[in-house]
Amino acid sequence: MSRTGSYWKRLSTLSLLYFVQGAPYGFQTSCLPLILRKQGLSYSKLGALKLLFIPWVCKPLYAPIVERTKHNLWWLVTSMSCMFVTCFLCSLLTELPLATLSLVLFILNLASATQDITVDSVAIRILQPSELGAGNTIQVVAYKLGAVLVGGSLLWVGEARGHSFMWLLFSLLYLTAVCLVMSLNLVQSKPTNHKYDGESPVLLIKDNLSRILKVEGTVWMVSFLLIYKLCERGEGVFPIFLVDKKIPLQRLAFWNGVVRSSASILGSAIGGFLLSSRSWKPKDVLMVFTSTRVLPILLQTWIISSWGQDSVPEDDLDAFTVNTCYFYVSIFSLCLGNFCAGILTTAAFTAMMNLSQGAPESIRSTHYSLLATVEVFGKLIFATVSGWIIDQVGLVWMFSIFTVMAASTVPLLKYMPEQRKLAA
């Protein structure tokens, strides 16, 4: 499929691929932590599980090899087949010890990160410059839809039908995706133009990183991506606070899984609309909504401080009580925070892809993978240590730190380099 292909077929292809790609992330962020916290895992151990996202951090190390060997269809089918087999084998087990679960998550992340490199390569190749706003809206919205529907649905299914059935449904998602990609001929099966010529992988990686950092604007973008999402760790921590308050998981599957994530998707769609209208530049969008994002984090800090740690009787949530008010204000804060996060993600990824399209053609995919990896790296390192910090100083102090981080992002945007103009 090339840039001259059908506009709607190109966007539909990206929608399918990013939807499937969002599934493991949704499972690991919206479903699994709540289940494990209910089983008694500490914040420190939940944070340590974030280290299993390490394949995402290492993408720039193997992205050149993925780009220059085989072809896009081969990598997509192989990665999704690996995830299908892994999830199906899990469905055959009656229980998963933490060590086994860790291995499963590592495999899912490795396969999903490889799929991400390939899908980004497809997106950079087939999108016209004037389609970046729509393309990145598709990327973020489809990815989050996958995360929402899989994360929220699997949490509900796991509670209602058991974890074996949950893993079985998870595996069928990948089997369906493999069949669609192969039968509908959505992705090219011809070899890529940049063949791997046997050059030492270490030299190849060093050469690519050197060329990437020479692209104008890359150093600022890397600095920004490292820190702008750190405060959003609160999005993952606050629902765990609600679990500690004994809010039923099935109730959280709807409000935290579906409603909250729908706000994020709405934000992504509005962000894409603003960017596609040409009246807003990525810098304008980032400036406005990084400032707005401080408000829900402040609200969550107040809720944790005033609501306390005592359990909430389930009957209280079905009547008009103080606990009911606190609960729905909590959901509002999550929705507002995720709405802002959705807009910011779309704007940031549009700026990233715009910058990558200005890089030499042979390193565009690797350049984009590096930028996406930097964002994950910042979140991963902080998520890993934030659990330990919470166990040491408590949630109120941790959310105060989140608030300071959110506010400190705003001044950095004043130094954002000008983006190259998008073609009409």
Salt bridges, closest charged atoms under 4 A:
ASP116 OD2 - LYS59 NZ 2.28
GLU131 OE1 - ARG10 NH1 2.68
GLU159 OE1 - LYS38 NZ 3.35
GLU232 OE1 - LYS229 NZ 2.85
GLU232 OE2 - ARG293 NH1 2.95
ASP244 OD1 - ARG37 NE 2.78
ASP318 OD1 - ARG251 NH2 2.99
GLU418 OE1 - LYS281 NZ 4.00
